[in-house]
Amino acid sequence: MFSMFFGAGNIIFPLALGQFAQDQNVYAIIGLLITAIGVPFAGLFAMTLFDGDYRDFFSRIGKLPGFFTAAIIMGLIGPFGAMPRCIALAYSTISAFLPGISIEVFSAISCLLVFLLTFKRNNIVDILGYFLTPILVGALAIIIIKGLIFSPETPVAQNLQPGAAFYEGFIQGYQMMDLIGAFFFSSVVIVCLKKDMPLQEVDNHSRIMNLTMKAIAVAAPLLALTYIGFSFLAAAHSHALADFHSDELISKITVLVLGKHAGLFVSIAVVLACLTTVIALAAVFAEYLHEDITRFKLGYVPSLAITLVITYFISTLNFTMIIALLGPVLEVCYPALITLTIANILYKLYGFKIVKTPVLIVFLLSLANAFFG
């Protein structure tokens, strides 16, 4: 779960938030933790209640609206949004240390590597859990601990109100897109949980829920500590980061904390974080294209190839442009998706049947705020 959720935005947005909030970062990080930890894991919990069936989950707002909602957000977390964003961030970081590599070459190598790690569906979690995640956690821990404990600095004071800092953190959590990811990661999680369960317990829903909650109890604190660490690290060094764009922050903060020879740590932390997320997203989107869009007419491997070709072309845009394209869409859609998640949890736990009206009202309010707010 940690490796699936932790990608490009999960590194950059806590850093950007700390750079912005500075001495008011404690309020900003509270807002971020609500939308970047509480909301996504609520979504994962809700999807587990629906046994990972996103069709059933979204059909509660109507069959046709549910289908189009799933298609749009699947595209956002897939080759039209999150996947190319991960690759673009990895490139913008590593290019400072390997200036001879173009974005086109880097993206092509990344997509090929993702294909090789993803075309055998059952190996995904083994690769993520046993190899990539420990390296990723170790590299990130070194940067955070060294920066906060051994190289502490005082955040710059500024005229930012606590409420404004909280709101900024709350909105930045949207950009991580982890609630959207949770809707579709859940099926991967459930399949992998069942794979390691005794045959007689595969259909034991309460057992699956129990295992899911245990996994959440490990992944959520790990993610929260990472976000808090990076956010306060950027706040402490905000004066030195003032002139840099968001996609440059991780490389700059690493050089500040670990010295000019820290390129290896940057490469490991960023490239692996991005790679693990792209692997998970590629598998989920390819399966969606294979099953829902083409109705099994196109095989999983060709679907995966198409997914990565689209990802390649969009990833050649710069990170900032991809963020600019995603931001308004997320601010309109995210509140309605949070409302749907809450309504569906209440439905499964307490039989609460009202869902279309609150989701529609929240969506219209978000749309009005985007245009007139």
N, C-alpha and C positions, 0 to 999 in steps of 0.2 A: 504493500500500500504506500509506504513512504516513497519508494522509487517511482511508482506510477504517478503519484501526485506531484513529486518534486521535479520541476522542469525549469524552463527559462524564466518565467514570471516569478517563480518562487525564490529565485536568487535576486533578480533585479528590483522588484517592487518593494521588498523590505529595505533594500539599500536606498532606493530613491525616496522612500518615505522618511527614513532617518535623516537623509540629506535635507529634506524639506522641513521636517518638524523640529529638528535640533533639540533645544532644551525642553520642548513640549512633546517629546517623542513618547513619553509614557502614555499620554492620551491617544496619540496616533496609533500606537501598537495595540491598544485595547480595541479600537475600531477595526483594525486589520484582523485581529484574531477572531472576531465575530464572523466576518465574511470569508476569511481564508482558512479557518479551522472549524468553527462551529457549524457553519452552513454546509460545507462540503461533506462533513461526516454525518450530518443529519440527512443529507441526500443519499449517502451510501447506506445508512440505516433504513431509510424509506425504501430504497430499491431492494434491499435484502428482504424486507417485508413482502415485496412483490416477486420474490424469488429471482431477482435480476431481470425480470421481463419488462423492458422499457416500453414495449408496445402496450401492455396492460396499464402501465403507469401513466402514459400520456393519453391513452384512450379515454380517460375519465373526463377530459375536457371536450370530448367528441372524437369520433373516428377520424374524420378528415383534418380538423385542426390539430389533433394529436400527431397525425402522420407528418404534416408539414412542419410542426414544431420540432419534432425529432429530426427531420431532415435538415432543417436550418442549423440547429445547434450541433448536429453531427458534423456538418461542414465546417463550423466554427472551430471545433476541437480537432478537426482532421486537416485535410490538405489545404483548406482555405484560410486557416488561422493559426492555431496553436502549433501545428507541426512545422510549418515554414518559419514561424517565429523562433522556435527552439534552435533551428539550424542557423538562422540569421544572427542570433545572439552568440552562439558558439563561434561563428566566424568573426564577428566584430571583436571578440575577446582575443582569440588566438592569432588574428592577423597582425596584432601589434608585436608578436614574437616571431611570426613566420610571414614576413611581408611579401614573400615571393608567391604566395598562394592567392589566387583570385577567388571571389565568391562563387563563381561558376564551377571551378574545379573542386573547391571545398564542399559545396552542396552536392555535387555528383558523387564524390567519395562517401559522404555521409549517407545519402540515399541508398547507395549500393550496400554499404555496411548494414544499414537497418534492414534491408531486404534479406540479407544473408542470416540475420539474427531473428527474423520474424516469420519466414516462410514455413517453418515447422512450428505449428501453433502450440504444441504441448511443451515446448522448451522455453517459453517466454519467462515464466516466473522463476524457473531454475536459474536462468541467466541473470535476471534482475536481482533475485534474492541472495544468491550464493556468491556472486562474483562482483557485480557492479556496485551494489548498495554499500557493502562494507568499505570499499575504496572511496566512494563518494562521501560517506559520513565522516571518514577519517580525514579527508582533505579539508572539508568544511570546518571540522572541529579545530584543526590546527590554525586556520585563519582566524576564527572567532576568538579562541582562547588567547592566542598570541596578541591579538589586537585589543582585547578588553582587559586582560589581566596583566600582561607584561608590557603593554604599550598604551596605558590609559591616557586619555585626554578629556578635557571638559568641553561639553557641547557649547556652541555659541548661543548666547541669549538673543532672542528676537521678539518682535511684537506680534506674536501669533497667539490667538485665543485658544484655550483648551478645546472648546467646541469645534472650532475650525480644524484643529489638528485631528480630533476624533473623526470628523466627517471625511477628511482626506484619507485617513487610514481605512475607513469603512468602504469608500469608493475604490481605493486601490485593490482591495480584496476581490472586487469584481474582475479586475484585469487578470488575476491568476486563473480564472475560468475553471476552478476545481469543482464547483458544484456541477457544472455541465459535464466535466469528466467523470464525476462520480456516477452519473446516470448510466454510463456505458462501461466504466471500469468494473462495475458490480458483477456483471456476467462473467468477466475474467476471474474475479476473486472467487465467485461461487464455484465455477468449474474447477479451479485449482484446489479449493477446499475439499470438494467431493472426490477429487482424484486420489487424495491421501486418506480418505475415510474408508472404513470397512464397508463392504458391499451392502450389508443389511442396514447401514445407517445413512445411505446416500439420500434417501427420501425423508430423512428425519429433519423437519424444518427447524425445530427448536434447537437441535444440535448445531445446525448451520448458523443460526442466529447467535448462539453462544460463542462459536469460534470467531465469527465476524466481530463481535463486541470485544473479544480478547485482542484481536489484531488491531482494532481501532484504539484500544487502550495503550498499545505500544506506539503506533504510528502517529497519533495526534500529538502526544507530548514531544516526540522527536521533531515533528514539523514546527510546533510552537516554539521550542527552544531555538531552533535554527532561525526562524523569523525574528525572534526577539534579539538574538545575538547579532545578526546582520544589521538590523535596524539601529540598534544602539552603537554598533561599530561605525556605521556611516554618520550617525549623529555626532559622535565624538570627533570624527575627522572631517566634519562638514566644511570647515574653512578651507581645507586642502582639496575638496572635491567640487567646489563651487562652480568651476568653469567646464565641467565635464557632462556629457550626455549620459542618460540612464544606462545605455548598453556598454558604456566605457567604465562604469563604476567598479565592477568586480575586478577588472585587471588593475585599475588604479589603486583600489584599497588594498589589494594584495601586495603590490609593490611598496606602498606606504608601510604596511605592517611587517612584511617579511623581507623586504629589500629587493634590489634590482634583479636578483637571480631567481625570483619566485615564479617564473613563467611556467614551470612544471606544475606547481600547485594550482595555478589558474587554469591550465589546460585540463587537469584532472577534474577539478571541481565543476567547471562550467560544461565542458564537453560531455562528461559522464551524466551530469544532471539532465542536459538536453537530450542525450542519446537514450537514456532510460525512458523518458517521457515519449519521445518519438516512437520508440519500439512499441510501447503499449498502445498509443493512439493509432499507429499504422495497422496493428492487428485488429483493433476494434472497428476502424473505418472500413477496412477491407472486407471484414465479415459482414458489415452492414450493406456494403455495395453488393456483395455476393448473394446475400439472403433477401434483403428487403427491396433493393432497387432493381436488380436483374432477375429476382426470383429463381436463383440457382442456375440461370442460363450461362452466367459467367463464373468460372471457377475462382476459388479463393486466391490462388497464386496470381492469375492475371489481374484480379481485383486489387491485389496488393501492389502489383507493378503500376497500374493506372494511378493508384493513390500516391505513390512515390514520384511519379512523373509530374503530376500536378504540384505536389509539394516542392519539387525541385524548382520549377519556374517561379512560383510565388516567393520562395526563399531568396531568390536573387534580388528582390527588393530589400532595402535596408530595414533594420529593426524598427527604427522610428516611424517609418511609413506604415509598416504592418500594424503597429500599435495605434496609430492615428485612424486607421481604417476600422479596427476592432472596437475602439473605445465607445463611440456613440451607440453601436449595436448592443453592447453589453449593458450600458446604462439603461436602455429601454427594456431589454429582455430579462435581466437578472432578477429584479424585484418580483416579477410575475412568476418566475421559476421557483423562487423562494416560497412564495405563497402556495404554489402547487405542491411543493414538497411538504409543507406543514399540513395542508389539507389532506394529503394522501396518508401521512402518518396518523392523523386523527381518524381517518376513515378505517384504516386497518386495525388500530388499537381500540377505538371507541365507537365505530360505526357512523362517524360523522360524514354525511353524504353530500353536503353542499361544497361545490368546487368551482363550477364554471363562473358564477357571479363574482366571487372575490378575485379570481385570477384575472378576469376581464377588466374589473375596476382598477386593479393595480397596474395592469398593462397600459390602460388608457391614461392613467395619471402619470406614469413614467414617460409615455409618449408626449403628453402635453408639456411635461417639465423639460423634455429634450428640445422642444420647439419654442416654448415660451418662457421657460424657467430662467 
